[in-house]
Amino acid sequence: MSESNVADRLLSEARKRTAQQERTAAGRGKLVLVVGIIAFVASPISLAGYVLGVITIGLGIATIRKPEHAKNAKIALALGVAAILVATFFFTLRISMH
């Protein structure tokens, strides 16, 4: 009976750790997407668009390696690139108006 209790306890702990790791990994996919959306919304403010766009691209590249989050990572990469392009547009627009 002692071995059965030990095995059950180890199995229970392993399941808890696996569940915790899955929650953390799921958070990364959502995080990179949220940062991408914030980057795109903030992109008319040139500096914010550049900084958040680069952060989004970095997080997207790190997250795209995980197959379960590849879709969110690709969307975030596109949003990061779009944020940088929009920030560049607004930066050049401000320069041309002066």
C-alpha positions in Angstrom: 0.0 0.0 0.0 2.8 2.4 0.7 4.1 2.2 -2.8 0.6 2.9 -4.2 0.3 6.0 -2.1 3.7 7.3 -3.2 2.9 6.7 -6.8 -0.4 8.4 -6.5 1.2 11.4 -4.8 3.9 11.7 -7.5 1.3 11.4 -10.2 -0.8 14.1 -8.6 2.2 16.4 -8.3 3.2 15.8 -11.9 -0.4 16.6 -13.1 -0.3 19.9 -11.1 3.0 20.9 -12.6 1.8 20.1 -16.1 -1.4 22.1 -15.6 0.7 25.1 -14.3 3.0 25.0 -17.3 0.1 24.9 -19.7 -1.5 27.9 -18.1 1.8 29.8 -18.3 2.2 28.8 -22.0 -1.3 29.9 -22.8 -0.6 33.2 -21.3 2.3 33.8 -23.6 0.2 33.4 -26.7 -2.4 35.9 -25.4 0.3 38.3 -24.1 2.1 38.6 -27.5 -1.3 39.3 -29.2 -2.3 41.9 -26.6 1.1 43.7 -27.0 0.7 43.6 -30.7 -2.7 45.2 -30.5 -1.4 47.9 -28.1 1.5 48.6 -30.4 -0.7 49.1 -33.4 -3.1 51.4 -31.5 -0.2 53.4 -30.1 1.6 53.6 -33.4 0.4 57.1 -34.3 2.7 58.2 -31.5 5.9 57.5 -33.3 8.2 56.6 -30.5 5.6 54.3 -28.8 4.9 52.7 -32.2 8.6 51.9 -32.8 9.3 50.6 -29.3 6.2 48.5 -28.9 6.5 47.3 -32.5 10.0 46.0 -31.9 8.9 44.4 -28.6 6.0 42.7 -30.4 8.3 41.4 -33.1 10.7 40.0 -30.5 8.0 38.4 -28.5 6.4 37.0 -31.7 9.6 35.4 -32.8 10.1 33.8 -29.4 6.5 32.6 -29.3 6.2 31.4 -32.9 8.5 28.4 -32.0 5.7 26.9 -29.9 3.3 25.2 -32.4 0.2 25.8 -30.2 0.8 29.6 -30.3 2.0 29.9 -33.8 -1.2 31.5 -35.1 -1.2 34.2 -32.4 2.5 34.8 -32.9 2.0 35.3 -36.7 -0.8 37.8 -36.1 1.4 39.6 -33.5 4.3 39.8 -35.9 2.1 41.3 -38.6 0.8 43.8 -36.0 4.3 44.7 -34.9 5.4 45.3 -38.5 2.3 47.3 -39.2 2.9 49.4 -36.0 6.4 50.2 -37.2 5.2 51.2 -40.6 2.4 53.4 -39.3 4.8 55.0 -36.8 7.1 55.7 -39.7 4.3 57.2 -41.7 3.2 59.5 -38.9 6.8 60.5 -38.2 7.4 61.5 -41.8 4.1 63.3 -41.9 5.0 65.4 -38.9 8.4 66.3 -40.4 6.8 67.3 -43.7 4.3 69.5 -42.0 7.0 71.6 -40.3 
